[in-house]
């Protein structure tokens, strides 16, 4: 046994691994791209100066306009209180409740595709006939309220935060609703070829090293804890509610006392709550700063390695219809860093937010990321993501031999119970500091508490839910071990039920899982590439 001197926690929960947002969309290139100058050189030598040291800035939001979409609409009610007649009839053909459910659960069908095309087509029509942003915002708010998609307050917040950006993008792109919705929704809208959103990263002319079969590591010791931070009642709620701060405080206190030898913290994003209609830049920054202060105080000296989630930005979830070719040259930078690590004989852990195989990750981005994992499988020994809130994983395979598993992405459970979940965190044990260390994950534990009992008795009791090696009888946590587990679960309903219990973190209100549910989960475990279900198990 050779312990790794110290241990490490992790905080949970971006569009395509590290969050990718549509920044700098204010200027024009050819067709659907905007021209902007990016002076960043990813090949520069690494700075030795701490990035966040002694940086304090005040940010002031501009005052609200003279009239919000809600006020404009209410002012205009005497003239017309109905949707345009032709569109009102069209919308009645759509199952909008189904659309809302699919968007929330990231499971798209033809219903969402039809709604997307109708919305994108109408907005593009409005911009082309010269309607002002104010007029379009008023119409969007009118649709939202009259169709009872949300309450007037939520409709107003969503309209004010998102409409301006969506209108701008749709007025600039040279593609229509079919291409837009295929890009945003995915395969449910058909695999429509769009040359502006097809690109490939470039690899250096260095041959891939011979892959060495990974042996079972000798030891462990490495802790990672995932957390999440928003608002609610006493200890939380199984319905669509975020975690109250008292629960986060209680969990961190438990971790501090139960796992005193934590080495570092992996923080995979999404600290702000889900009230996306009510977010501001200042509030999101405050949540981030308060969390950093709390974690630094409770775990002094432990490094924190953060990734941004899709909820950190204000507004959230920007789609890259403009400037979408390797945004900010992120993946090219990633290749450069991995090649440097390969030359130096280093091992790499990847930290991100949205799992690359999740449908929320853009298809072209995920495909390129998958190619990078294939090329650098000997260097990347583990990947860590959040976003889904579930306790799960994704297996990556050799593109030339789909029977050979080459890498694994761990998707840690969230502290948020949103929704039907128990709050949880995870500890990872990693091969430690010795001459032949693989830096591979050799086991992980998921810890949880029963939210129903916590609210009933007045306090949470945190406990170890399971160890991956013990629960599933794994020899090790190599990619091939996880691949074999998925194959076993495909043929063993009892083993799948055990996994499903842990997937929902032993929640007493977890839904039943029928054949379609089981097939979907197993298929997702089998692929680290998004929109890949047709090719999976």
C-alpha positions in Angstrom: 0.0 0.0 0.0 1.4 3.4 -1.0 -1.0 6.2 0.0 -0.8 9.5 -1.9 0.2 11.7 0.9 -2.9 13.7 0.9 -6.4 13.7 -0.5 -8.7 15.9 -2.7 -12.8 17.4 -2.6 -14.9 18.4 -5.5 -17.8 20.8 -6.1 -20.4 20.0 -8.7 -22.3 20.6 -11.8 -21.2 23.8 -19.3 -22.2 23.8 -22.7 -19.8 21.1 -24.0 -17.3 20.3 -21.2 -15.9 23.7 -20.1 -18.8 26.1 -20.6 -18.8 27.6 -24.1 -20.8 30.8 -24.5 -21.5 33.0 -27.4 -19.3 35.9 -26.6 -18.2 38.7 -28.9 -21.1 38.4 -31.2 -21.2 42.1 -32.0 -19.2 42.3 -35.2 -19.2 40.2 -39.3 -17.4 37.6 -41.3 -18.7 35.4 -44.1 -22.2 33.9 -44.0 -23.2 32.9 -40.5 -20.2 34.1 -38.6 -19.3 37.5 -37.1 -15.7 38.8 -37.5 -13.9 39.6 -34.4 -10.2 39.8 -33.4 -9.0 37.3 -30.8 -5.4 38.1 -29.8 -5.1 35.2 -27.4 -2.2 33.0 -28.2 -2.7 29.6 -26.5 1.0 28.7 -27.1 2.3 31.3 -24.7 4.3 30.2 -21.7 2.2 29.6 -18.6 2.0 32.5 -16.3 3.5 32.1 -12.9 1.3 34.7 -11.3 -1.9 33.5 -9.6 -4.8 34.4 -11.8 -7.3 35.5 -9.1 -4.9 37.2 -6.7 -5.9 40.6 -5.3 -8.6 41.2 -8.0 -11.6 43.1 -6.8 -13.9 44.9 -9.2 -17.3 46.5 -8.9 -19.9 45.8 -11.6 -22.9 48.0 -12.0 -25.9 46.9 -14.1 -27.5 49.5 -16.4 -30.8 50.9 -15.2 -33.9 49.2 -16.5 -35.5 50.6 -19.7 -38.5 52.8 -19.7 -40.8 50.0 -20.5 -40.4 46.2 -20.1 -42.1 43.8 -22.5 -44.7 43.1 -19.8 -45.5 46.8 -19.4 -45.7 47.4 -23.2 -48.0 44.4 -23.5 -50.3 45.5 -20.7 -50.5 49.0 -22.2 -51.5 47.4 -25.5 -54.2 45.1 -24.1 -57.1 47.3 -24.9 -56.1 47.2 -28.6 -55.6 43.4 -28.8 -55.5 40.7 -26.2 -55.1 37.8 -28.6 -52.2 36.1 -30.4 -52.0 36.6 -34.2 -54.8 34.4 -35.4 -52.8 32.3 -37.9 -50.1 31.6 -35.2 -52.7 30.9 -32.5 -54.2 28.1 -34.7 -50.8 26.7 -35.4 -49.8 26.6 -31.8 -52.9 24.7 -30.9 -51.5 21.8 -32.9 -48.4 21.7 -30.7 -48.2 19.9 -27.4 -46.5 22.7 -25.5 -46.5 20.9 -22.2 -44.6 18.1 -23.9 -42.1 20.6 -25.4 -41.5 22.1 -21.9 -40.9 18.6 -20.4 -38.5 17.6 -23.2 -36.5 20.8 -22.9 -36.2 20.4 -19.1 -35.2 16.8 -19.4 -32.9 17.2 -22.5 -34.9 14.5 -24.3 -36.0 15.9 -27.6 -38.6 14.6 -30.1 -40.4 15.7 -33.2 -42.7 17.7 -31.0 -39.8 19.9 -29.8 -38.4 20.1 -33.3 -41.7 21.4 -34.7 -42.0 24.0 -31.9 -38.4 25.1 -32.5 -39.0 25.6 -36.2 -42.2 27.5 -35.6 -40.5 29.8 -33.1 -37.3 30.4 -35.1 -39.3 30.9 -38.3 -41.6 33.5 -36.8 -38.7 35.4 -35.1 -36.7 35.4 -38.3 -39.8 36.6 -40.2 -40.3 39.5 -37.7 -36.6 40.6 -38.0 -36.7 40.5 -41.8 -39.9 42.6 -42.1 -38.3 45.2 -39.8 -40.1 44.8 -36.5 -38.2 46.5 -33.7 -36.7 44.5 -30.8 -39.2 46.2 -28.5 -42.1 45.0 -30.6 -40.7 41.4 -30.9 -40.2 41.3 -27.1 -43.8 42.4 -26.5 -45.0 39.6 -28.8 -42.8 37.0 -27.1 -44.2 38.0 -23.7 -47.7 37.9 -25.1 -47.2 34.3 -26.4 -45.7 33.2 -23.1 -48.6 34.6 -21.0 -51.5 33.7 -23.3 -50.3 30.2 -23.8 -49.7 29.9 -20.0 -46.2 28.6 -20.6 -45.2 30.3 -17.3 -46.4 32.9 -14.8 -46.4 36.6 -16.0 -43.4 37.3 -13.7 -41.3 34.4 -15.2 -42.4 35.3 -18.8 -41.2 38.9 -18.2 -37.8 37.8 -16.8 -37.2 35.3 -19.6 -38.1 37.8 -22.2 -36.0 40.6 -20.8 -32.9 38.4 -20.3 -32.9 36.3 -23.5 -34.9 37.9 -26.2 -32.4 40.6 -27.2 -29.6 38.0 -27.7 -31.9 35.6 -29.6 -33.2 38.3 -31.9 -29.7 39.5 -32.6 -28.4 36.1 -33.5 -31.4 35.1 -35.6 -31.1 38.4 -37.6 -27.5 37.7 -38.4 -27.4 34.0 -39.3 -27.7 33.0 -43.0 -29.4 29.7 -42.2 -33.1 29.0 -41.8 -35.3 27.2 -39.1 -34.4 23.7 -40.4 -30.6 24.2 -40.0 -31.0 26.2 -36.7 -33.2 23.5 -35.1 -31.1 20.6 -36.3 -28.1 22.4 -34.7 -29.9 23.2 -31.4 -32.3 20.2 -31.0 -30.1 17.6 -32.6 -31.2 14.3 -34.3 -34.9 14.8 -33.5 -34.8 17.5 -36.2 -32.9 15.4 -38.7 -29.2 15.4 -39.4 -29.2 18.3 -41.8 -25.8 19.2 -43.3 -24.7 22.7 -42.5 -21.2 23.7 -43.7 -21.0 26.6 -41.2 -21.2 24.1 -38.3 -19.0 21.4 -39.6 -15.3 21.6 -38.5 -12.4 19.5 -37.4 -9.6 20.2 -35.0 -6.0 19.8 -36.2 -3.6 17.4 -34.5 0.2 17.9 -34.5 2.1 15.5 -36.8 3.2 13.4 -33.9 2.4 9.6 -34.0 0.2 8.3 -31.2 2.3 6.3 -28.7 1.7 2.6 -28.3 -1.1 2.0 -25.8 0.1 0.1 -22.7 -2.4 -2.1 -21.0 -3.3 -0.6 -17.6 -2.8 -2.9 -14.6 -4.8 -2.8 -11.4 -3.2 0.0 -9.4 -1.9 -0.9 -6.0 -3.4 1.8 -3.9 -5.8 4.8 -3.5 -6.3 8.0 -1.5 -7.8 10.9 -3.3 -11.0 12.6 -2.4 -13.3 14.6 -4.4 -16.6 16.1 -3.2 -19.3 17.6 -5.4 -21.5 20.3 -4.2 -24.1 22.7 -5.4 -25.5 25.9 -4.0 -28.9 27.8 -4.3 -32.1 28.6 -2.2 -35.2 26.9 -0.6 -36.8 25.8 2.7 -35.3 23.9 5.6 -33.2 21.0 4.2 -34.5 20.9 0.6 -37.4 19.4 -1.4 -37.7 16.6 -3.9 -39.7 18.8 -6.2 -38.1 21.3 -8.6 -36.3 23.2 -5.9 -32.6 24.0 -5.3 -30.5 23.3 -2.3 -30.9 25.7 0.7 -27.6 27.0 2.0 -28.1 25.4 5.4 -27.9 22.0 3.7 -24.6 22.9 1.9 -23.2 24.2 5.2 -24.2 21.0 7.0 -22.6 18.9 4.2 -19.3 20.8 4.2 -19.1 20.5 8.0 -19.7 16.8 7.7 -17.0 16.4 5.0 -14.5 18.5 7.1 -15.0 16.2 10.1 -15.3 12.9 8.3 -12.7 13.3 5.6 -9.9 15.5 7.1 -7.3 14.3 4.7 -8.8 15.8 1.5 -6.1 16.9 -0.9 -7.8 19.1 -3.4 -11.2 20.1 -4.7 -12.6 19.6 -8.2 -15.4 22.1 -8.8 -17.4 21.2 -11.9 -19.7 24.3 -12.0 -23.3 25.4 -11.7 -23.5 27.1 -8.3 -26.3 29.6 -9.1 -29.9 28.4 -8.8 -32.3 27.4 -11.6 -34.4 30.6 -11.4 -32.9 31.7 -14.8 -35.5 34.4 -15.3 -34.3 36.2 -12.1 -30.5 36.2 -12.4 -28.1 39.0 -12.7 -24.3 39.2 -13.3 -23.9 40.7 -9.8 -25.8 38.0 -8.0 -24.0 35.2 -9.8 -20.6 36.8 -9.0 -21.7 37.1 -5.4 -22.6 33.4 -5.2 -19.2 32.4 -6.7 -17.2 34.7 -4.4 -19.1 33.5 -1.3 -18.6 29.9 -2.2 -14.9 30.4 -2.8 -14.6 32.1 0.6 -16.5 29.4 2.3 -14.5 26.5 0.7 -11.2 28.2 1.3 -12.1 28.8 5.0 -13.2 25.2 5.6 -10.4 23.5 3.6 -7.4 25.8 4.1 -4.5 25.0 1.9 -6.5 22.6 -0.4 -6.2 23.7 -4.0 -9.6 24.3 -5.8 -9.8 23.5 -9.5 -12.9 25.0 -11.0 -14.8 24.7 -14.2 -17.7 26.9 -15.2 -21.2 25.5 -15.6 -24.0 26.6 -17.9 -25.6 28.5 -15.0 -22.7 30.7 -14.1 -23.2 33.1 -17.0 -26.0 35.7 -17.0 -28.1 35.0 -19.0 -27.5 31.2 -19.1 -27.2 28.7 -21.9 -26.1 30.6 -25.0 -26.2 28.6 -28.3 -23.3 29.1 -30.6 -25.1 29.8 -33.9 -22.5 32.6 -34.5 -18.7 32.1 -34.2 -19.3 28.4 -33.6 -16.0 27.0 -35.1 -14.0 25.8 -32.1 -15.0 28.9 -30.0 -12.0 30.7 -28.5 -9.8 27.9 -30.0 -10.5 26.0 -26.8 -10.1 22.5 -28.3 -7.0 23.6 -30.2 -5.6 24.9 -26.9 -6.6 21.5 -25.3 -4.6 19.6 -27.9 -1.6 21.8 -27.4 -1.7 21.2 -23.6 -2.2 17.4 -24.0 0.7 17.2 -26.5 2.9 19.0 -24.0 1.8 16.6 -21.3 2.6 13.6 -23.6 6.1 15.0 -24.4 6.7 15.4 -20.6 5.3 12.0 -19.7 2.6 13.5 -17.6 -0.9 12.2 -16.8 -4.0 14.4 -17.1 -7.3 14.6 -15.4 -10.0 16.6 -17.3 -12.5 18.7 -15.4 -15.7 20.0 -17.0 -19.4 20.5 -16.5 -21.6 19.2 -19.3 -20.6 15.6 -20.1 -19.5 15.3 -23.7 -22.0 12.5 -24.3 -25.0 14.4 -23.0 -27.5 15.7 -25.5 -26.9 19.3 -24.2 -23.4 19.1 -25.7 -23.3 20.3 -29.3 -22.8 17.4 -31.6 -19.9 18.8 -33.7 -18.1 19.9 -30.5 -18.6 16.5 -28.9 -17.3 14.7 -32.0 -14.1 16.7 -32.0 -13.6 16.2 -28.2 -14.1 12.4 -28.7 -11.4 12.4 -31.3 -9.0 14.2 -28.9 -9.7 11.6 -26.2 -8.9 8.8 -28.7 -5.6 10.4 -29.7 -4.5 11.1 -26.1 -5.9 8.0 -24.4 -2.5 7.2 -22.9 -2.2 10.7 -21.3 -5.8 11.3 -20.1 -6.5 8.9 -17.3 -9.8 10.3 -16.0 -12.5 12.8 -16.8 -14.9 14.5 -14.2 -18.2 16.1 -15.1 -21.5 17.1 -13.5 -24.6 18.8 -14.9 -27.0 15.9 -15.0 -27.4 15.7 -11.1 -27.4 11.9 -11.4 -24.8 9.4 -10.3 -23.5 7.9 -13.6 -20.6 7.7 -16.1 -19.8 7.5 -19.8 -17.5 5.1 -21.6 -15.3 6.1 -24.5 -14.3 3.6 -27.2 -11.5 3.3 -29.8 -12.9 4.8 -33.0 -11.1 2.1 -35.0 -12.2 -0.8 -32.7 -15.5 -0.1 -31.0 -15.1 -3.2 -28.8 -12.1 -1.6 -27.0 -13.0 0.8 -24.2 -10.3 3.5 -23.9 -11.5 6.1 -21.4 -14.1 6.9 -18.8 -15.9 10.1 -17.8 -17.2 10.1 -14.2 -20.4 12.1 -13.8 -20.7 12.9 -10.1 -24.0 13.3 -8.2 -25.2 16.8 -7.2 -26.1 18.2 -3.8 -29.2 19.7 -5.4 -32.2 17.4 -5.1 -33.6 18.9 -8.3 -35.5 16.8 -8.8 -36.6 13.5 -7.1 -33.0 13.1 -5.8 -31.2 12.9 -2.5 -28.4 15.4 -2.0 -25.0 13.7 -2.5 -21.3 14.2 -2.9 -18.5 11.9 -4.1 -15.0 10.9 -3.0 -12.5 9.6 -5.5 -9.5 7.5 -4.6 -6.6 7.8 -7.0 -3.3 6.0 -7.4 -0.9 8.1 -5.4 2.6 9.5 -5.2 5.0 6.7 -6.1 7.4 6.1 -9.0 5.0 3.9 -11.0 1.8 5.9 -10.3 -0.8 5.8 -13.0 -2.8 8.6 -11.4 -5.9 6.5 -12.3 -9.0 6.4 -10.2 -9.0 3.1 -8.3 -12.3 3.5 -6.5 -15.0 6.1 -5.7 -17.6 6.4 -3.0 -20.9 8.2 -3.1 -22.2 9.7 0.1 -25.7 10.9 0.6 -28.5 11.7 3.1 -32.2 10.9 3.1 -33.9 14.2 2.5 -37.3 13.0 3.5 -36.0 11.9 6.9 -33.9 15.0 7.4 -37.1 17.2 7.0 -39.1 14.8 9.2 -36.6 14.5 12.1 -35.0 18.0 11.8 -31.5 17.1 10.7 -29.6 15.2 8.0 -27.6 12.1 8.6 -24.9 11.6 5.9 -23.8 8.1 5.1 -21.8 6.2 2.5 -24.2 4.9 -0.1 -21.8 2.7 -1.9 -18.2 2.0 -3.1 -18.0 1.4 -6.9 -15.6 -1.6 -6.6 -17.6 -3.3 -3.8 -21.1 -2.6 -5.1 -20.5 -3.8 -8.6 -17.7 -6.3 -8.0 -15.2 -4.5 -10.2 -11.6 -5.7 -10.3 -10.6 -2.1 -10.9 -12.0 1.1 -12.4 -10.4 0.8 -15.8 -12.5 1.7 -18.9 -12.8 -2.0 -19.8 -14.2 -2.7 -16.3 -16.9 -0.1 -16.8 -17.6 -1.5 -20.3 -18.1 -5.0 -18.9 -20.4 -3.6 -16.2 -22.7 -2.0 -18.8 -22.8 -5.3 -20.7 -23.7 -7.2 -17.5 -26.4 -4.7 -16.7 -27.9 -5.2 -20.2 -28.5 -8.8 -19.4 -29.1 -8.7 -15.6 -32.2 -6.7 -14.5 -31.3 -7.0 -10.8 -27.8 -5.5 -11.4 -29.4 -2.7 -13.3 -31.9 -2.0 -10.5 -29.0 -1.7 -8.1 -27.3 0.8 -10.4 -30.6 2.7 -10.9 -31.0 3.0 -7.1 -27.6 4.6 -6.9 -28.3 6.6 -10.1 -31.1 8.3 -8.1 -29.0 8.3 -4.9 -31.4 6.0 -3.1 -34.2 8.5 -3.4 -37.5 7.2 -1.9 -39.4 9.1 -4.6 -37.4 7.9 -7.7 -39.7 6.9 -10.6 -39.9 3.4 -11.9 -37.8 2.6 -14.9 -39.5 0.7 -17.7 -37.9 -0.9 -20.8 -37.5 2.4 -22.7 -36.0 4.1 -19.6 -33.6 1.2 -19.1 -32.5 1.2 -22.7 -31.9 5.0 -22.7 -29.7 4.9 -19.6 -27.7 1.9 -20.8 -27.2 3.5 -24.2 -26.0 6.8 -22.6 -23.5 4.9 -20.4 -22.1 3.3 -23.6 -21.1 6.5 -25.3 -19.1 9.7 -24.5 -20.3 11.2 -27.8 -23.5 13.3 -27.9 -26.5 12.5 -30.1 -25.1 8.9 -30.5 -28.0 6.8 -29.2 -28.8 5.3 -32.6 -25.3 3.9 -32.7 -25.2 2.6 -29.1 -26.5 -0.6 -27.5 
